[in-house]
Amino acid sequence: MAIDSALPDLDLRSRQLLRALIGQYIHHGSPVGSQTLAKCAGLDISPATIRNILGDLEDIGLLVSPHTSAGRIPTAQGYRVFVDSLLQIDTLQERDVSQLRERLPKDVPTSDLLSGTGELLSAMSNFVGVVSAPKRSNETFKHIEFVGLGPDEILAVVVFPDHEIQNRVIRTSTTFDPKTLELIGNYLNQNFAGVPLQNIRRILVAELRQARDDVQDWMQKALELAEIAVQEHEQPSLDVYVAGQINLMAVDDLNDMAQLRGLFETFQRKRDMLQLLERTLHSEGVRIFIGEETGLAPMEAMSVVATPYSNPDGKVLGVLGVIGPSRMAYSNVIPLVQATALVLSERIGGR
């Protein structure tokens, strides 16, 4: 960001004052003046000198003076400098991690686990918890069945190793009798349980080429049905679990109903939320989006603290995070998001 070029110009006093001002503003929610900073910043300088330094910070876009007050508040750029170079992260207490483990149960369907994770993030942050669901394209199945619904419709029932069950209605140009559907299901279960769905088509094509003439017809039908079923499951997931939107109504910074309405509508647009979260998929550690960095106009006064979660092999599955006002206690939210990702990764792996 453009503000990075200003960082080397901040001397120690400027950094300390900026850190103290933002800390005070996050805690109290009121513009912070020089008299307050003279008492809490830990610097042996006069209020007049503090005012001069604050004026310099305002000139480079890190602070702004509301027209109703002589005090100053941070801008989005000010928050960015704060979280990138001035923030002192609190350590999440072991009792908090234990609470996370207790409240995220083992051996439940993934959808329940992800929904519970969003609710837990919301409850522990008092803001909005969000979790994106894993995409199924690289998943394996535990069991699969096909049930005929009509001449051109088949219900595919797929059970995944994490106890998740997905029912998909698929359309086909070929009519399958119940016995053939049963044979195909048995064949797939015996030969492809544990094989990533995206690989099934490639393997079946190879087997079809090697099959005897008397089984070519049956194998072609199996390939057709398997292809359709796999294509259905390879569609990108738009599942984003959002919890705690109502918490925003209690945030002083968000008292405009039109603004709240815009936020709630944004949370309903799963594609927008998914695109935002997926910007964190390949990040190492926590990423923070502040204001316009989210790319979503209704979230100009909001921040997103997000991090990926993974399976036991380290493969990233999705992203979780907290959405709240830019005036949030980042030092508390960041370790909460980190610890929740750790515990969710354990649960995804069955631990």
Beta strands, then each sheet from edge to edge (+ up, - down):
strand 1: 63-64
strand 2: 73-74
strand 3: 128-132
strand 4: 143-150
strand 5: 153-159
strand 6: 165-171
strand 7: 240-243
strand 8: 287-290
strand 9: 302-310
strand 10: 316-325
sheet 1: 1+ 2-
sheet 2: 7+ 3- 10+ 9- 8+
sheet 3: 4+ 5- 6+
end
